[in-house]
Amino acid sequence: MNAESLHSLMDRLIGPFRSWATTVDKEALLIAAVFVAIIFVLRRPIAATLTTLIGWILGALKIDFNDDVHHEVKKALQVMVVVVALLLVHGALALPELFGGLLRRTLISVLVAAVFAMAYRLMEAMVRLADSENSLMSVAVNTRWLVRLGQVVVVVLAVTSILAVWDIDIANALTGVGVFGAGLAIAAQDLVRNLVAGMTNMSERRFKVGDWICVENGVEGIVRRIDVRSTMVQGFDRVPRFVPNADLANAVVMNKTRMDHWRINWTVPLVLDTTEAQLKSVCETLQDHLKDSGDFVTDGSLMLLVKPCALSETSVDVMIYAFTLSDGYAQYLETCSQLVSAIRAAVSEAGTKLAYPTQTIQLRQAPEESEENGSE
């Protein structure tokens, strides 16, 4: 390119700007400059006010807004405030199309990047909002993969939005990504199935880290970690079990941590020669223990029974059916221990005994042996 061509190109580029500079209202330009300067100076207090408002909204939703996220959101809002001011000035000054269009797209791109940057930083808070009841984002819960997945989506949307601002056609690229994604999904069906199942388990709030669960396939223990593909359940023998999320989603899962009351359904066998008075005495004594010990639900909301329920070949069976007030296993065992002592005391006080299975064996002499003994 020779000097004349370069000079002609520069003239075409700078010419519209020179023409605009000669026709622009100097007073309007000054006002615009002052407005931008004021917004730039006040960007921090404005961003601080907006950040405080966001923190108040999240606080009303019972979501923690920690200092790190607060700082990142405040920085993003500072950029957004200045960019919005520049966009307003750009619209008022009516810049030449070449420079105006380039500047407008640049400012919109920066604004989009700032918005998605704030969404990226707030992803963890949004995940907490999606599961605020169970607080799955607590320190004990390993759901960082869910946050990372959301952040990846935010980045993809940000790149797509910025490219759209610059009128870059990404249809072909998206088609290629779609074909690649379909092939990847076929190759990773198991991973995708378990990923979706894991999200389903969390959305249904079936369990969380720290819960004591029992799965119908025999797995029982404490949930220690929830990952993308599987959930780690540590058995009471301290051996971890890694259960695929899909298996948990399709299985009957008993969450024993959420039991509000432990149930006692015992049968007390008394010997067959127990009299009616003794049987009545045992039942009344045990009934009084259930009502007066303070360990059982006695307000009538749940069943509480001490009744003779069956007669077997070796015993008269008394059923004890009640629900404890404690929801912890250690307290439940203590309640059971006290009930055992009460049963022993009630049986002894009534003058009867606990029955146990017995067999009677009758011995008879053989006929030959009896004849020989008679002849002698």
C-alpha positions in Angstrom: 0.0 0.0 0.0 1.5 3.3 -1.1 1.4 6.6 0.9 -1.4 8.0 -1.2 -3.6 5.0 -0.5 -2.8 5.1 3.2 -3.6 8.8 3.3 -6.9 8.2 1.5 -7.8 5.4 4.0 -7.0 7.6 7.0 -9.1 10.4 5.5 -12.1 8.1 5.1 -11.7 6.9 8.7 -11.0 10.3 10.4 -13.1 12.4 8.1 -16.5 11.6 9.6 -15.1 12.2 13.1 -13.7 15.6 12.1 -17.1 16.5 10.6 -18.8 15.5 13.8 -16.4 17.4 15.9 -17.2 20.6 14.0 -20.9 20.2 14.3 -21.3 18.9 17.9 -22.8 21.1 20.5 -19.9 22.1 22.8 -22.2 22.6 25.7 -23.7 19.2 25.4 -20.3 17.6 25.1 -19.2 19.4 28.3 -22.3 18.3 30.1 -21.7 14.7 29.0 -18.1 14.9 30.1 -19.1 16.3 33.5 -21.8 13.6 33.9 -19.3 10.8 33.1 -16.7 12.3 35.5 -19.3 12.5 38.3 -20.4 8.9 37.8 -16.8 7.8 37.7 -16.1 9.5 41.0 -19.3 8.2 42.6 -19.0 4.7 41.2 -17.8 3.2 44.4 -20.6 4.5 46.7 -23.2 3.7 44.0 -21.8 0.2 43.7 -21.7 -0.2 47.5 -25.3 0.8 47.7 -26.4 -1.6 45.1 -24.3 -4.4 46.7 -25.9 -3.7 50.0 -29.3 -4.0 48.4 -28.4 -7.3 46.8 -27.1 -8.5 50.2 -30.3 -7.5 51.9 -32.4 -9.4 49.3 -30.2 -12.5 49.7 -30.4 -12.1 53.5 -34.2 -12.1 53.3 -33.9 -15.4 51.4 -31.8 -16.8 54.2 -28.7 -16.9 52.0 -25.2 -16.1 53.2 -23.5 -13.3 51.3 -19.9 -13.7 52.4 -17.2 -11.1 52.2 -15.5 -12.6 49.1 -18.6 -12.6 47.0 -19.5 -9.1 48.3 -16.2 -7.8 47.1 -16.4 -9.4 43.7 -20.0 -8.2 43.1 -19.0 -4.7 44.2 -16.2 -4.6 41.6 -18.5 -5.8 38.9 -21.1 -3.2 39.8 -18.6 -0.4 39.6 -17.8 -1.4 36.0 -21.4 -1.6 35.1 -22.3 1.8 36.6 -19.5 3.5 34.5 -20.4 1.6 31.3 -24.1 2.5 31.6 -23.1 6.1 32.0 -21.0 6.0 28.9 -23.8 4.3 26.9 -26.2 7.1 27.9 -23.6 9.7 26.8 -23.0 7.8 23.6 -26.7 7.9 22.7 -26.9 11.6 23.5 -23.9 12.7 21.4 -24.8 10.9 18.2 -21.3 9.9 17.3 -20.5 8.9 13.7 -21.6 5.5 12.7 -18.1 4.0 12.4 -16.8 5.2 15.7 -20.2 5.2 17.4 -21.0 1.6 16.4 -17.6 0.4 17.4 -17.8 2.2 20.8 -21.4 1.1 21.4 -20.5 -2.6 20.8 -17.4 -2.3 22.9 -19.4 -0.8 25.8 -22.2 -3.4 25.5 -19.6 -6.2 25.4 -18.0 -4.8 28.6 -21.4 -4.5 30.2 -22.4 -8.1 29.3 -19.0 -9.4 30.6 -19.6 -7.6 33.9 -23.1 -8.9 34.3 -22.0 -12.5 33.6 -19.0 -12.0 35.9 -21.3 -11.1 38.7 -23.5 -14.1 37.9 -20.4 -16.3 37.9 -19.5 -15.1 41.4 -23.1 -15.4 42.6 -23.5 -19.0 41.3 -22.8 -20.6 44.7 -25.4 -18.3 46.4 -27.9 -19.2 43.7 -27.3 -22.9 44.3 -27.9 -22.2 48.0 -31.2 -20.5 47.1 -32.2 -23.6 45.0 -31.7 -25.8 48.1 -32.0 -23.4 51.0 -33.9 -25.9 53.2 -31.3 -28.6 53.3 -28.3 -26.2 53.0 -26.5 -28.5 50.6 -23.8 -26.0 50.1 -22.6 -26.2 53.7 -19.0 -27.2 54.4 -20.0 -30.9 54.8 -21.7 -31.2 51.5 -19.7 -31.9 48.4 -21.8 -30.2 45.7 -19.0 -28.1 44.3 -19.6 -29.9 41.0 -23.1 -28.3 40.8 -21.5 -24.8 41.2 -18.9 -25.6 38.6 -21.5 -26.8 36.2 -23.4 -23.5 36.6 -20.3 -21.5 36.2 -19.5 -23.3 32.9 -23.0 -22.5 31.7 -22.5 -18.8 32.6 -19.2 -18.7 30.7 -20.7 -20.3 27.6 -23.6 -17.8 27.7 -21.3 -14.9 28.2 -19.1 -15.8 25.2 -22.2 -16.4 23.0 -23.8 -13.1 24.0 -20.6 -11.1 23.3 -20.3 -12.8 19.9 -23.9 -11.9 19.2 -23.2 -8.2 20.0 -20.5 -8.2 17.3 -22.8 -10.0 14.8 -20.7 -13.1 14.6 -22.6 -16.0 13.3 -22.1 -19.0 15.6 -24.8 -21.2 14.1 -22.3 -23.5 12.4 -20.2 -23.7 15.5 -23.3 -24.5 17.6 -24.3 -27.2 15.1 -20.9 -28.8 15.4 -21.0 -28.6 19.2 -24.5 -30.1 19.1 -23.3 -33.1 17.1 -20.2 -33.5 19.3 -22.4 -33.2 22.4 -24.8 -35.9 21.1 -21.9 -38.3 20.5 -20.5 -37.5 23.8 -23.8 -38.1 25.5 -24.1 -41.5 23.9 -20.6 -42.4 25.0 -21.3 -41.2 28.5 -24.8 -42.4 29.1 -24.0 -43.8 32.5 -22.4 -40.5 33.7 -25.3 -38.4 32.4 -27.9 -40.7 34.0 -26.2 -40.6 37.3 -25.7 -36.8 37.0 -29.4 -36.2 36.4 -30.3 -38.7 39.2 -28.0 -36.9 41.6 -29.7 -33.6 40.8 -33.1 -35.3 41.2 -32.1 -36.7 44.6 -31.2 -33.2 45.8 -34.2 -31.5 44.3 -36.5 -34.0 46.1 -34.5 -33.5 49.3 -34.5 -37.2 50.0 -31.3 -37.0 52.1 -28.2 -34.8 52.7 -24.7 -35.3 54.0 -24.8 -36.5 57.6 -28.1 -38.3 57.2 -28.5 -42.0 58.3 -30.1 -43.8 55.3 -31.0 -47.4 54.6 -31.4 -48.4 50.9 -33.6 -51.4 49.9 -30.6 -53.2 48.5 -29.1 -53.5 52.0 -26.8 -50.5 52.0 -27.1 -48.7 55.3 -25.0 -46.0 56.9 -24.2 -42.2 57.0 -24.1 -40.1 53.8 -20.6 -38.6 53.7 -20.4 -37.2 50.2 -22.6 -36.5 47.2 -20.7 -36.5 43.9 -21.5 -36.2 40.2 -21.7 -40.0 39.6 -22.2 -41.6 43.0 -23.0 -41.0 46.7 -20.6 -42.2 49.3 -22.4 -43.9 52.2 -20.2 -45.0 55.1 -21.5 -48.1 56.8 -21.4 -48.6 60.6 -18.5 -50.9 60.1 -16.6 -47.8 58.8 -16.4 -49.2 55.3 -17.5 -46.7 52.6 -20.0 -47.7 50.0 -20.1 -45.8 46.7 -23.7 -46.1 45.4 -24.5 -44.8 41.9 -26.9 -41.9 42.0 -29.2 -43.7 39.5 -29.6 -46.6 41.9 -30.5 -44.3 44.7 -33.0 -42.5 42.5 -34.8 -45.7 41.6 -34.6 -47.4 45.0 -36.6 -47.1 48.2 -34.5 -45.0 50.6 -35.4 -44.8 54.3 -34.0 -41.7 55.9 -33.8 -42.7 59.5 -32.4 -39.3 60.6 -35.7 -37.7 59.9 -37.6 -40.0 62.2 -39.4 -37.8 64.7 -40.0 -40.8 67.1 -38.5 -44.2 67.5 -41.0 -47.1 67.7 -41.1 -49.9 70.2 -43.0 -53.0 69.1 -42.1 -55.7 71.6 -43.7 -59.0 72.7 -43.3 -60.1 76.3 -43.9 -63.8 76.8 -45.3 -64.9 80.2 -45.6 -68.5 81.3 -48.8 -70.4 80.6 -49.8 -70.7 84.2 -49.9 -66.9 84.7 -53.3 -66.0 86.3 -55.6 -63.4 85.1 -54.7 -61.2 88.1 -51.0 -61.6 87.4 -51.5 -60.8 83.7 -53.5 -57.7 84.6 -50.9 -56.6 87.1 -48.1 -56.8 84.5 -50.0 -54.9 81.9 -51.1 -52.1 84.3 -47.5 -51.7 85.7 -46.0 -51.5 82.3 -48.8 -49.1 81.2 -47.9 -46.8 84.1 -44.2 -46.9 83.3 -44.9 -45.8 79.7 -47.1 -42.9 80.9 -45.0 -41.8 83.9 -41.4 -42.3 82.7 -41.4 -39.2 80.4 -39.8 -41.2 77.6 -42.8 -41.9 75.5 -45.5 -40.0 73.5 -48.6 -40.0 75.7 -50.7 -37.2 74.3 -52.8 -39.5 72.2 -51.3 -38.4 68.8 -49.5 -41.8 68.5 -50.5 -45.2 69.6 -49.5 -46.5 73.1 -50.6 -50.0 74.0 -49.9 -52.7 76.5 -52.3 -55.6 75.8 -52.3 -59.4 75.8 -52.1 -60.2 72.1 -51.6 -64.0 71.6 -51.5 -67.4 73.2 -48.9 -69.8 72.0 -47.9 -73.3 73.0 -45.4 -72.0 75.6 -46.5 -68.5 76.6 -49.1 -65.8 77.0 -47.8 -63.0 74.9 -48.2 -59.3 75.9 -47.6 -56.7 73.2 -45.9 -53.3 74.0 -46.4 -50.8 71.3 -45.3 -47.2 71.8 -43.2 -44.3 70.4 -40.3 -42.7 72.2 -40.0 -38.9 72.6 -36.3 -39.0 71.7 -35.1 -38.9 68.1 -31.5 -39.9 68.7 -30.3 -43.5 68.7 -28.4 -43.3 71.9 -31.4 -41.9 73.8 -33.6 -44.6 72.2 -31.2 -47.3 73.6 -31.4 -45.7 77.0 -35.2 -45.8 76.8 -35.1 -49.4 75.8 -32.8 -50.2 78.7 -35.2 -48.6 81.2 -38.1 -50.5 79.7 -36.3 -53.8 80.0 -35.8 -53.1 83.7 -39.4 -52.1 84.1 -40.6 -55.4 82.4 -38.4 -57.5 84.7 -39.7 -55.6 87.8 -43.3 -55.9 86.7 -43.1 -59.6 86.1 -41.4 -60.2 89.4 -43.8 -58.0 91.3 -46.8 -59.9 89.8 -45.3 -63.2 91.0 -45.1 -64.8 87.5 -42.2 -65.5 85.1 -41.0 -64.9 81.6 -41.6 -67.9 79.4 -39.1 -69.4 77.1 -39.6 -72.3 74.5 -39.4 -75.7 76.1 -39.7 -79.3 74.9 -40.8 -82.3 76.9 -39.1 -85.6 76.3 -40.8 -88.8 77.6 -38.6 -91.9 78.0 -40.2 -95.4 77.6 -38.7 -98.8 77.8 -38.6 -100.9 74.7 -41.0 -104.0 74.7 -38.1 -106.5 74.5 -36.4 -104.9 77.5 -39.6 -105.0 79.5 -40.2 -108.7 78.9 -36.6 -109.7 79.9 -36.9 -107.7 83.1 -40.3 -109.5 83.9 -38.9 -113.0 83.3 -36.1 -112.4 85.6 
